[in-house]
Amino acid sequence: MPLSVVDLYQKILPKTNCKDCGFPTCLAFASMVVSEKLPLSKCPHLSEETIARCRPELEAQYAAGKWTKKDMAQEALQWAKERSASMRIEDLPDRIGGRLINQNGDPVLELPYFTGSVWISKGQISKNDGSPLNRWEQVFLYNHIAQGGSVRPGTNWKGLEQFPNTVSKIKSMREHVEAPLVARFKGRVDDLTRAAQSLGGTAVDQGVESADAAFRFQPLPRVPLLLLFWDEVPADGFEAKAKILFDDTIPQHLDIESMLFVSERLRQLLIECAT
């Protein structure tokens, strides 16, 4: 029968709260075994026979996902893979850009991604040196594969708040993208310029916003971003401000979550390059 936290605590563990496992109570340890797959052998007071007796049931409930903490990144990746599964690699260059190459007789899409590129094959995405991307970047790229249309971007820039159904993400954009950029680059526009150039950003004379710095980035062939930055002017009471803008064709290439992800990734890379 399945071993719940209570079952494990009441029927298996010594209930001494000795802390030898590294947790304050036997109940806390039981919770970690059930929800986080912590090895039962971490309790030094259980016999090998007891551990062996419990192992098959624990492994079975782990495999079934019973009571375990959900791996949100893995679930998102599985969903994104299924969403893009019907796409033929040979059709992708016309839809999202990049070029086809041959790898051991199979078609592979080499897709520019920020300053490097990724290889997209059937059921797999990796960096062009063969090393893996993290799961959230894979989710982002699979969603782009599934959604990306053939329309090419223009020069009609909009803020996130100007797109439908983005109200819930505006606060995240402000807190996780714009505010960190302001904190790192206020009073340091030269640092921002160097970081932007190292990421392939090109200076833009936007002519309207009168920003102190404006850079156009190309994370993906069909997905440009425009970063505007106004530095602080303490004497005038003007605080620094950062703003990410998207081409108005972006909904045809990325969903809302992906729009936020690529903005966060740009912020991360800019701050890393300036360190």
N, C-alpha and C positions, 0 to 999 in steps of 0.2 A: 504494500500500500504506500501511497505518496507520503513523504515526510515533510510536514509543515514545520514552521518555526516552533510552534508549541509542541508538536510531536517530538521534534529533535531535542528540545529543551527538557521535556518531561521524561522521555523514555530512553534517551541515549546519553546525554551529557551528565557530568557528575553534579551539577548545580551547586558547586562550591564557590563560584565567583572568584577563583584564585588569581585571575589575570595573567596566567602563564601563557595564554594564547595571544596576548597583546590587546585584548578587549576588556572593558571594565566588568562585564557580567557574562555569564553563560548564555543568557538570552540574547545579548548583543552579538555574541559569536554565532549563535544559531541563525540569527537573521542574516548575517553575512554569508554563511554556508548556503542558505536557501536562495537568497536573492542575488548574491554576487558570485556564486560558485567558488567560494573560498574552500580549499581542501579541508575535509573533516579531520585529516591527520594533523592539522595545526593545533588541535587539542592534545597535549602530551600525555593526558591521563586516560585516553581510550586505548583499548587493546587492538592489536592488529586484526583479531577476529571480528571485533565489532565494526571496525572501519570497513573491512571486506564485506561484511554482511549488509552494510548500508550503501555501499558504493553502487551496486546495480540500480537501486531505486532512485538514488540521487541523479545518476547519469540519465535515467529514463525521463525524469521530470525536467531536467535541464534541456534535453533534446526536444521535449514537448513545449518548452517555454513556460512551464507551470511555475508560477510565483517568482520567476526570475525578473530582475530589473530589465526593462526594455533597452535594447541598444538602438537608439534613435537614428544614429548615423547609418548603421547597417540596414535598418528598415527603409530609410530614405533611399539608400543606394539600390536596394533590391527593387523598389518601386520605380526609380528612374531608369534602371536597366530594362525593366519590363516595358516601360513607356516608349523606349527607343528601339526595342528589339526588332520591329518590323522594317527599320530603315536599312537600305542597302548601302554598303560602304561606297560603291561606285557612284551613287547618286549624290553623295554629300558635298563634293566640291561645288556643284552648281547651287546648292542650297546654303551652305555655311562658309564656303571658301576652302582654302588649303589646296593641296595637290596629292594625287594618288601616287603611291610608290609600291613596288613589288617586294614582298618579304616572304621568302620561301614559297613562292608561287601563289601567295594570297594577297589580295588588295589591302593596302593600309593607307589611311588618310593621315598625311602630315599636316597638322593644323597649327598655325602660329598662335601662341598663347603668351601674352605680355612680351617679354624680350626673348623668349625661347620658343619651343614648339612641343606638341604632344603627338603621339602616334595613337590613332584610333583604329582598332581592328574589331572583328566580330566578338562582342562580349568582353572587350578589354580596352582600357585606356592607360597609357603609361607615358612618362617623359621620353623624349627621343633617345636618351641614353639607356633606356630600358628600366630605369628605376620607377617605382610606383608613385602615384599621386596620393595624397591623403583622401579619405573617403568623401569628405565634403566637396573637395574639388572635382572628384569623379561625378558626384551627384549633379553639380553645376554643369559639367560638360555634357553628361547624358541628357539632362533636361534641354540643353541648347540643341543637341542633335535632334531630339524629338520635336522641338518647337520651331527651330530655325527655319524661316522662310527665305525665299530667294531674293526678296526685295533688298535693295542696297540703301544704306543710310545716306541722309543728305546733310543739311546744316541747320535744321530747325531744332534748336535745343530747348529742353524742358526740364524743370525740376521734378523730383519724385512726386510731389504733391499735385502736380498737374495731370497725372495719369489716374485712371479709374481704379478704385478699390485699393488704394495705397494708404488710407488714413491710419491704419494700424501699424504701418511701417515707418511713418514719418519720425516718430520719437526715436526709433532704433537708428535711423539714419543720422539723426542729430547727435545721439549719445555715443554711437559706436564708430561713426565716420567723421563727421564734421568737428565735434568737440575735441577728439584726440589730435586731429590735424591742427586745429587752432592752438592747442596746448603745446604742441611740438614746434610749430613754425612761427608763432607770433614773435615779431622782432627779429626773425631769422629768414627773411624772404630769400636771401642768397642760398641758404641751406635747402630750401624748398626747390629752388631753381636747379641746383646741382642734382638733387635726388630725382626730380622729374626728368631731367635730361638723361640720367643713367638708366631710367626705365623706358627710354625711347619717346618721352613726351616732347611734343613740339609746341613752341610758344605760339600763342594765338593773339592776334590783335582783334579782340572781339568788338571794340569800337562802341559798345553800348553800356556795358556794366562798369566801365572805368575801374576794373580791378587792378590791384598791384601786381598780380601774376595770374596768367591764364594759360593752361596747358591742355592740349588734346592728347589723349592716350588711346591706344588701339589694343585692348586686351584680346580681342578676337577679330577676325576679318570683317564681320558684319556688326560689331559692337564697339563703337567709339564712346569715350567718356570725355567730358570737358570739366576740368577743375578750375574754379575761380577762387582767388584768395585775396582778401582785403586785410592789410596789416593794421594793427592798432595805432591810433593817434591819441595818446593820453591827454594831450593839451586840449583836444576838441571833444574829449569824452567819447571817442569812437573806439569801440572794441573790435578786435580781430574777428574775421568771419571767413568760413570756408563753405563752398557750395559745389556739389556734384550735379552736373547736368547730363541728360541723356538725349540722344537723337529721338525724334518722335516716332521712328519706326521700331523702337526697342521692344514693344509688346509682341511683335512678330518674331522676335528672336529669343527673348528671355521672359520667364514668368516673374512675378513680383519678388518672390524669395531670391531668385537668381540675380535680380537687379541689385538687391541689397548685398548679396554675397560678393559680387564683383566689385562693388564700392568698398566693402570692408577689406577685400584683398588688395585693392589699390592703396588704401590707407596703410595697411600693414607693410606693404613693400616700400612705400615712400618713407615711412619712419625707419625701416630697416636700412635703407640706402643712406639715410642721413645720420645714422649712428656711427 
